[in-house]
Amino acid sequence: MRLVLAACVRTGMKTRSCLHASLLISTLLSACFAPKMAPPADPQAQTRAATAQAMGYPTRKSPAELDAAVAQHTAGFSPAGSTSRGALDRAVTYTFEGIEGTCYTVVLRLTEGAAWGPGAEAGIRVAFETPATTGTAGPGLIGPGVVGAVGCTEASGPITLSMVPMVGDPPLGSGEYEIALWSRVATEEQRAALAADKQRQQDASDQFKREEAERRDTKITKGCNVCSLRYQGCIGAHHGKQRCEKDYRSCAFEEAGEGYMTACPRPL
């Protein structure tokens, strides 16, 4: 700034104009040499990086590790139908016709030139939906592919798999993939286990419904009794029937629930 003032004196510039010029130049220089602010951290990217580390960096696993997982989850299986191809930069879904009592494993492999992107870094969730159940197929992404053991179906019909990032929703990568379906007829032991598991689930559901009904009935009975006693106390205190009935309705709604109008007797 001193240099600017000296130049002003030499050129005969007025003091006020000279000060304005020097302040402008100082501001411009400060803007040029000010430290640049680092861009804000991406929370999703941070979560993805942490998850990838916790999962052992699934995209970095070797083709040999993928082959070992495929061999493990297709042991005793046979190829079922032709392969299917698709692009990684679009939604990755796969649908096939399942047959009751048949076990399935789906194997996805990257084709030549394809590569996983940031969306796959933390792994891939393989969700499936059958006519009878929904679930997640594993073990998931391993190096240059994905293995999804669907299990054995309880009913015939379409089975749809959707492969999405474990964190966020960016594209999984670039290039194409190829999906192969493997199947095996369930053994008698597996069929029996499926039937037993289905029965256990049904029994648990029935038990839950019974317990919910008992809790609801207990709440209604207790709520009706409490509010009836309060009503009698209100009438005994000579607060007036209209006010006591209003208080009773509020009490019954709170203590017995929405069904109090049919469950609780009308106060006398």
Secondary structure in CASP SS format (residue, H / E / C, confidence):
PFRMAT SS
TARGET T0000
AUTHOR 0000-0000-0000
METHOD secondary structure of the structure
MODEL  1
M C 1.00
R H 1.00
L H 1.00
V H 1.00
L H 1.00
A H 1.00
A H 1.00
C H 1.00
V H 1.00
R H 1.00
T H 1.00
G C 1.00
M C 1.00
K C 1.00
T H 1.00
R H 1.00
S H 1.00
C H 1.00
L H 1.00
H H 1.00
A H 1.00
S H 1.00
L H 1.00
L H 1.00
I H 1.00
S H 1.00
T H 1.00
L H 1.00
L H 1.00
S H 1.00
A H 1.00
C H 1.00
F H 1.00
A C 1.00
P C 1.00
K C 1.00
M C 1.00
A C 1.00
P C 1.00
P C 1.00
A C 1.00
D C 1.00
P H 1.00
Q H 1.00
A H 1.00
Q H 1.00
T H 1.00
R H 1.00
A H 1.00
A H 1.00
T H 1.00
A H 1.00
Q H 1.00
A H 1.00
M C 1.00
G C 1.00
Y C 1.00
P H 1.00
T H 1.00
R H 1.00
K C 1.00
S C 1.00
P H 1.00
A H 1.00
E H 1.00
L H 1.00
D H 1.00
A H 1.00
A H 1.00
V H 1.00
A H 1.00
Q H 1.00
H H 1.00
T C 1.00
A C 1.00
G C 1.00
F C 1.00
S E 1.00
P E 1.00
A C 1.00
G C 1.00
S C 1.00
T C 1.00
S E 1.00
R E 1.00
G E 1.00
A E 1.00
L C 1.00
D C 1.00
R C 1.00
A C 1.00
V E 1.00
T E 1.00
Y E 1.00
T E 1.00
F E 1.00
E E 1.00
G E 1.00
I C 1.00
E C 1.00
G C 1.00
T E 1.00
C E 1.00
Y E 1.00
T E 1.00
V E 1.00
V E 1.00
L E 1.00
R E 1.00
L E 1.00
T C 1.00
E C 1.00
G C 1.00
A C 1.00
A E 1.00
W E 1.00
G C 1.00
P H 1.00
G H 1.00
A H 1.00
E C 1.00
A C 1.00
G C 1.00
I E 1.00
R E 1.00
V E 1.00
A E 1.00
F E 1.00
E E 1.00
T C 1.00
P C 1.00
A C 1.00
T C 1.00
T E 1.00
G E 1.00
T E 1.00
A E 1.00
G E 1.00
P E 1.00
G E 1.00
L E 1.00
I E 1.00
G C 1.00
P C 1.00
G E 1.00
V E 1.00
V E 1.00
G E 1.00
A E 1.00
V E 1.00
G E 1.00
C E 1.00
T C 1.00
E C 1.00
A C 1.00
S C 1.00
G E 1.00
P E 1.00
I E 1.00
T E 1.00
L E 1.00
S E 1.00
M E 1.00
V E 1.00
P E 1.00
M C 1.00
V C 1.00
G C 1.00
D C 1.00
P C 1.00
P C 1.00
L C 1.00
G E 1.00
S E 1.00
G C 1.00
E E 1.00
Y E 1.00
E E 1.00
I E 1.00
A E 1.00
L E 1.00
W E 1.00
S E 1.00
R E 1.00
V E 1.00
A C 1.00
T C 1.00
E H 1.00
E H 1.00
Q H 1.00
R H 1.00
A H 1.00
A H 1.00
L H 1.00
A H 1.00
A H 1.00
D H 1.00
K H 1.00
Q H 1.00
R H 1.00
Q H 1.00
Q H 1.00
D H 1.00
A H 1.00
S H 1.00
D H 1.00
Q H 1.00
F H 1.00
K H 1.00
R H 1.00
E H 1.00
E H 1.00
A H 1.00
E H 1.00
R H 1.00
R H 1.00
D H 1.00
T H 1.00
K H 1.00
I H 1.00
T H 1.00
K H 1.00
G H 1.00
C H 1.00
N H 1.00
V H 1.00
C H 1.00
S H 1.00
L H 1.00
R H 1.00
Y H 1.00
Q H 1.00
G H 1.00
C H 1.00
I H 1.00
G H 1.00
A C 1.00
H C 1.00
H C 1.00
G C 1.00
K H 1.00
Q H 1.00
R H 1.00
C H 1.00
E H 1.00
K H 1.00
D H 1.00
Y H 1.00
R H 1.00
S H 1.00
C H 1.00
A H 1.00
F H 1.00
E H 1.00
E H 1.00
A H 1.00
G C 1.00
E C 1.00
G C 1.00
Y H 1.00
M H 1.00
T H 1.00
A H 1.00
C C 1.00
P C 1.00
R C 1.00
P C 1.00
L C 1.00
END
